[in-house]
Amino acid sequence: MNIARISFFVSAALLALLCASQSRADDAANYPSQNIKIIVPFPAGGTADTLPRIVAERLRQKWGQAVIIENRSGAGGNIGADAVAGSAPDGYTLLASPPGPIAINENLYKKLSFRPADLMPITVLGTAPNVLDVRSDFPAKTVKELIDYARAHPDKVTFASQGNGTTSHLTAILFQKLTGTNMVHVPYRGTSPALQDIMGNTVDLFFDNLGSSMSLHVGGKLRILGVCGSERVAALSDVPTVREVVPDFTSVTWFALMAPKGTPEPIVAKLNAAVTDILREPDIKAQFEKLGVQPAPMDIPATAKFINEERIRWGDIIKSADVTID
């Protein structure tokens, strides 16, 4: 091949790269030019569903484009996460999820149809301490009484979860390990059906996030025995932390916004800037706090670091408990 022909091909390749780069820049500059879909991998009604709806409405107002929430639940959040991971990486299909499919399930399930690495972090929406709920007529009135009761009745106390491998499931596993108790797992497909059954006295206890349970506790429909964060919560100042009885115990839920791998960095940066600005707005902060959630706006590197640390932490819990799901 002569020098002229080589030069031609090199020039053509450089031109193609420049055109592709310009196209990506144009896409980012024009983004969003159509409706955005945010998939929530759990049913409607819980905190995992409510938070992205709040953010979606503000994005609609900000950008003049509809931001649609689609609930696609099942398999501990894997079905919805898989749908996003396999979507076009153009910023128009996003995932809003608690830790399960983002930082837990890869260590828990023997086979996954996607990998967390197939998802790019945008930002953390918020964090919330989990709480230990019991049905309103459960005989134990304190965390210590619950532990004593469960030890005296092995494999008799039932605990609900939002599904196999969710934080509520793994939190209960951690609780059993640290307290020497054995309880029976009853998985549901999200927070709302689990809460329905604990209010209906079908199951005994549930490690839920604070936002979903607080009003039900105040209304007497269930009882919160303990807060699973490191400190007591101002809105429930009379409720102790679980670690006041079980020193090494802590469990906090978080909610993150993710995009398919390969989404152009300028679009991810634009999403991060818009959503973190929204999370800092006083009225949005107030709406989150009513749900027991603290907004947690982070830049993209900080979000990636946070999620990786959570993946390691929950992975260690899963391995130590030798838990797997087919």
Secondary structure, 3 states (H helix, E strand, C coil): CCHHHHHHHHHHHHHHHHHHHHHHHHHHHHCCCCCEEEEECCCCCCHHHHHHHHHHHHHHHHHCCCEEEEECCCHHHHHHHHHHHCCCCCCCEEEEECHHHHHHHHHHECCCCCCHHHEEEEEEEEEEEEEEEEECCCCCCCHHHHHHHHHHCCCCCEEEECCCCCHHHHHHHHHHHHHCCCCEEEECCCHHHHHHHHHCCCCCEEEEEHHHHHHHHHCCCEEEEEECCCCCCHHHCCCCEHHHCCCCCCCEEEEEEEEECCCCHHHHHHHHHHHHHHHCCHHHHHHHHHCCCEECCCCHHHHHHHHHHHHHHHHHHHHHHCCCEC
